[in-house]
Amino acid sequence: MAPPPAAGNVQDRNKLPMPLSPFTGKIGKTYKESTSAWQSPPKAPAGAPNVIIVLLDDVGFGQSSAFGGLVPMPNLEKLASEGLRFNDFHTTGICGPSRSALLTGRNHHDAGNGFLMEWATGFPEYSTMIPRDTATIGEILKDNGYSTWWFGKNHNTPDWETSVAGPFDRWPTGLGFEYFYGFNAGETDQWYPVLFENTTPVEPDKTPAQGYHFMTDMTDRAIARMKFFKSMAPQKPFFMYFAPGAAHAPHEPPREWRDKFKGKFDMGWDKYREIVYQQQLKEGIIPANTQLTKRPDWVKPWDSLNADQKKVYSALMENFAGYLSFTDHEIGRLLDAVRQLPDANNTLVIYIVGDNGASAEGGPDGTLNEIKNLNGLQTDLQDVLKNIDRIGEPGTEPHYPIGWAWAGDTPFQWVKQVASHLGATRNPMVAWWPAKIKHDDKPRDAFVHLVDVLPTVLDAAHIPMPDTVNGIKQYPLAGKSFLAAFSSNDYRGRNEQYFEILSNRSIYLDGWKADAQHTMPWRQDLAPGNWDKDRWELYNLQDDYSEANDLAAKMPEKLAQMKAAFDKAAAQFHVYPLDDRGSARLAVPKPAVTGSDPNAKEFTFAAGATRIPETAAPPMKNRSWKLVANVKADGAQTSGVIVGFGGTAAGLTLYLDKGVPVFDYNYFEKQTAIRGKSPLKSGASTVEVDFDYLGKKGEVGKGANVTLKVDGAVVATGKLDQTVAGRFGIDTFGVGEDTGQPVTPAYQPPFKYTGDIDKVVISVK
């Protein structure tokens, strides 16, 4: 028997995990001469608060009513009226990188998340593989006696690691969270989410027609777990990371919430900016000398638009407002439940209103299929107009146009992705902690960043940042605690912070900021290159809150100093190499599933192989392939999906319709169905799809000839003029059913195969 740990090691919180408490009993030869005494696991420090971090997605500084915007968020307003608003809080400018900075307290490049997991490349800073020397807030708090839970969005697991094969050490449950309920991607359909409970795929318990919505589902789960936990362990603190998919596209509110905003944005985006700017000044959210930045040339004046444009653009904004307001309603239910806790007063809520600024990824006209835009393809206005009544409903993936994103970031320039400017990186934040925070109407104006959240939480809980976690020496924190700001407005925050996303880059230093805008977020098909030709701008944020007055021409020496400071920070925090490729990086080959053959050309699946992420599925784009399914059927009595890949945005499916085989290719809602003429025979059959890609080597998105066979005989042929070059979207690959979104409106998911599937073999060339 190993000797008990020395008493001095028990509460050494600098090395995690900590051992059990020392044994204080007596060991004799038998139990009669011995005295038992239970050892106990580590406990949180006395008085450590419950902590809830709420992180919204794709919300601009000027959208929420709590910060002068025109989208009502009364529950956020109530929280702010009891706590503190922060008007100088910063993100990285895009989802996954922001979340990695929040979770680890390190800059996003050092956390391996220089950009998004779907766009990952083989450089350590861009692999999206969070290193073990950057332990997360979940791991640190768990090892210090907290219970830790994660609800909603996880955009920090490499997507080739999100299948049943794992590995699971970069899933939430491997990053220190004892419970996870949510999705592993940048977004999910709110009606047909791709859900996991811990590491197990799960399906909603009802359909959209029966009232299912993911935002309500995850809120219900969070409330139930929190209440149950406190009934069992009222003295133990918990950490909840509550990360809705909202208000990231697809914007999908319940219809009644969309309808609340009918006509509310007919004034257009120019007038919206003016109204919000005046409200921000009146409410003291922005300094009195703040200027409203000018409309850029990439946003058309509202008055120059035709009637169709105004109708579509207003409807898409109404839909977004319904989505964001509905989200606030659901979070209000969570906050109401928090207020009922026995230790509600000792609960710290940090509510971050967006992981970046408002998103312009909907393009100039907006879209009902934002995955199409992310593949570098623009949406035609008339396509949206003819489906205007369907906006936000199941089967659509809406996103508003760039003009509303610009308006949503009032009073700043630019939008999400353009991390060079505050429109991408300055987000509202509210802190609430009744035991420690006294409300102040004046916002806290300390310059703080997502990397500062982890050290602030540790400071609040009286927990040190550990030197080692699981025997691994930890990389230094980039952040520092802003706990002092909770009690005083004298705290000034950080004196330096760099920003970089897709080569849009910036440096903040002692009140000054230098910016270089490089890419357009609605043009994923462009990679400008020529980094040395980027025009740098210079701003004095101490006098110019909104970055309205560029001083670069007047102060070239100061600008040169700032550019040198960026280069120094970029080297220190491993920003290089710069990479401005958008949709082209989607097509960069990703690592194979761990344990698989990276050079495999043949893949065999049995029925039940579902929820396989796109990068872990067979590579069926920009090449020829063959699918052979050995199935059993009972003639016209058998229906259902044999293989489904993708969803409403784009994808492919092979299924039986009353025994008749059908192959359907969804090219961004342009359906091409190749259908047999008669049902399969009763008994065993072989159904085959030969996909002959017509592009040459290196050519992407070209057409294909498709042949459908049954038992070796051709039963139908067809031709595709175009195929998806990048990604099918946010749904997955599966055999025997089409989980989540349906690839085709011809059936309702999951449309399980009612016969037997022996195996499906996919051979790629």
HELIX and SHEET records of a PDB file:
HELIX    1   1 ALA A    7  ASN A    9  5                                   3    
HELIX    2   2 TYR A   31  GLU A   33  5                                   3    
HELIX    3   3 SER A   65  PHE A   67  5                                   3    
HELIX    4   4 PRO A   74  GLU A   82  1                                   9    
HELIX    5   5 CYS A   95  THR A  104  1                                  10    
HELIX    6   6 MET A  117  TRP A  119  5                                   3    
HELIX    7   7 PRO A  124  TYR A  126  5                                   3    
HELIX    8   8 ILE A  137  ASP A  143  1                                   7    
HELIX    9   9 ASP A  159  GLU A  161  5                                   3    
HELIX   10  10 PRO A  172  GLY A  174  5                                   3    
HELIX   11  11 PRO A  208  GLN A  210  5                                   3    
HELIX   12  12 PHE A  214  MET A  232  1                                  19    
HELIX   13  13 ARG A  255  ASP A  259  1                                   5    
HELIX   14  14 GLY A  268  LYS A  282  1                                  15    
HELIX   15  15 TRP A  302  SER A  304  5                                   3    
HELIX   16  16 ALA A  307  ARG A  339  1                                  33    
HELIX   17  17 ALA A  344  ASN A  346  5                                   3    
HELIX   18  18 GLU A  370  LEU A  374  1                                   5    
HELIX   19  19 LEU A  381  LEU A  385  1                                   5    
HELIX   20  20 ILE A  388  ARG A  390  5                                   3    
HELIX   21  21 ILE A  402  GLY A  408  1                                   7    
HELIX   22  22 LEU A  422  THR A  425  1                                   4    
HELIX   23  23 LEU A  450  ASP A  452  5                                   3    
HELIX   24  24 VAL A  453  ALA A  461  1                                   9    
HELIX   25  25 LEU A  483  PHE A  486  5                                   4    
HELIX   26  26 TRP A  531  LYS A  533  5                                   3    
HELIX   27  27 PRO A  556  GLN A  572  1                                  17    
HELIX   28  28 SER A  583  LEU A  586  1                                   4    
HELIX   29  29 GLU A  614  ALA A  616  5                                   3    
HELIX   30  30 GLY A  635  GLN A  637  5                                   3    
SHEET    1   A 3 LYS A  15  LEU A  16  0                                        
SHEET    2   A 3 THR A 468  VAL A 469  1                                        
SHEET    3   A 3 ILE A 472  LYS A 473 -1                                        
SHEET    1   B10 THR A 200  VAL A 202  0                                        
SHEET    2   B10 LEU A 195  GLU A 197 -1                                        
SHEET    3   B10 TYR A 179  ASN A 184 -1                                        
SHEET    4   B10 SER A 147  ASN A 154  1                                        
SHEET    5   B10 PHE A 238  ALA A 243  1                                        
SHEET    6   B10 ASN A  50  LEU A  55  1                                        
SHEET    7   B10 THR A 347  ILE A 352  1                                        
SHEET    8   B10 ARG A 426  TRP A 432 -1                                        
SHEET    9   B10 LEU A  84  HIS A  90 -1                                        
SHEET   10   B10 VAL A 448  HIS A 449  1                                        
SHEET    1   C 4 GLU A 496  ILE A 501  0                                        
SHEET    2   C 4 ASN A 504  LEU A 509 -1                                        
SHEET    3   C 4 TRP A 512  ALA A 516 -1                                        
SHEET    4   C 4 TRP A 536  ASN A 540 -1                                        
SHEET    1   D 6 GLU A 602  PHE A 605  0                                        
SHEET    2   D 6 ASP A 756  VAL A 764 -1                                        
SHEET    3   D 6 TRP A 625  ASP A 634 -1                                        
SHEET    4   D 6 SER A 682  TYR A 693 -1                                        
SHEET    5   D 6 ALA A 704  VAL A 710 -1                                        
SHEET    6   D 6 ALA A 713  LEU A 720 -1                                        
SHEET    1   E 5 LYS A 670  ARG A 675  0                                        
SHEET    2   E 5 VAL A 660  TYR A 667 -1                                        
SHEET    3   E 5 GLY A 651  ASP A 657 -1                                        
SHEET    4   E 5 GLY A 640  GLY A 646 -1                                        
SHEET    5   E 5 PHE A 733  VAL A 735 -1                                        
END                                                                             
